[in-house]
């Protein structure tokens, strides 16, 4: 029988520009120590560790958690592209749910380089080879960063299908910056007007520079445990994971010759369906969402993939301000990747941290009133999508 999984401790670092951060093990230790302190437990009570990062040597996870203690526990290193942090969380949740452990830690961290993402291995097949081939066939290849071409191409395909205004994508970035003004952990706290966002240089239509997340460095961590462990430590009414699902690419990602499908729309839709079915509640019951806004185009597509609005309804959803405070559901109160930045291994656990704070009522100026149900969406091309629903009753 599956056991309930509680999130009793969270922590993260302030994200920083490449070259301006501590080393990866220092950042990971900061996030981990914050999560342990938040949970009110010692590291020697943790039975397993799942450590997510993309750019690093093979046992960076060990080096990171060794800063917390040398207790001989299993340490698993996780790399799942941009969904790495949530993949570590997924494995940690399975360990508790399946009765393999009573208390585990998930840590995600990344020390990134400046500039667009790129492969470190040029002497073998690129794992994004199928994605790149579809993109080249459907829209060609330019000098723009490949990820911007992929997600921008998906946004352009959506525009052609629905007649969506370019400014609609810019509105998402405007909202992100407004939310981030209240987040001390975000890289960018400056509010930007829609005019400023649209006037920034074009990266790949319909994306301008302020509609693309920057590479950043940082770390996040979460402590997960069973009901029995929480009770033993006097922790009452914790945030818990009501449902979680991971999906990878379907045949439609490549066979339907669609940029929207290629960048993970069907992965998102299928994972969301599983989560809603497992939790027994739907999108209409969600109060707050942290979703993967690596580009504004992906946030727009994700509204529909998560069922926050009907297919083809994203433009109205955005202009009606149903994606922010006072609307139907607050999306990315943290400012999202567009404002926090995107340290690949840390993103999923930073999203987790924000949502736990929201459900506890600890999000300060960002607090979503009476938040009880939270949804997290973390997407990586290559590909994997992890969706997690949190509740606090």
DARAHU-V310612 format. One line per field, one symbol per residue. ss: DSSP state (~ for helix, > for strand, _ for the rest). phi: phi as a letter, one per 30 degrees, with the letter a starting at -180 (. if undefined). A space follows every 50 residues. Layout:
# DARAHU-V310612
ss = ???
phi = ???
This chain:
# DARAHU-V310612
ss = ____>>>>>>>>___>>______~~~~~~~~~~~~~~~~___~~~__>>> >>_______~~~~~~________>>>>>__~~~~~~~~~~~~~~~~~___ __>>>>>>>>__________________~~~~~~~~~~~______~~~~~ ~~~~~~~~~~~~___~~~~~~~~~~~~~~~_____________~~~~~~_ _>>>__>>~~~>___>>>>>>>>>>_~~~~~~______>>>>>>>>>___ _~~~~___~~~~__~~~~~~~~~~~~~~~___~~~__>>>____>~~~~~ ~~~~~________~~~~~~__________>>____~~~~~___~~~~~~~ ~~~~~~~~~~___~~~______>>>>>>>>___>>>>>>>>__
phi = .dcdccccabaacddbdejccddedddddddddddddddibcddcdcbbc ccacclddbdddedddddlcciddbccbbbhdcedddddeddddddedid acbbbcbbaacccdjddadcbccaeddcedddddddddbibcddeedddd ddddddddeddcidddddddedddddddddeccddddccddbdedddddd edcaecccedcbdcdbclababccaddddddecicchddbddaabbbbdc edebddhbdddddjedddddddeddddddibcedcdcbbcbdcebeedde ddedddidbddicdddedddhdcbejcdadchddjiddcdjbdedceddd deeeddedddicchdceddhdbbbbcbbbbdkaabcbbccbbd
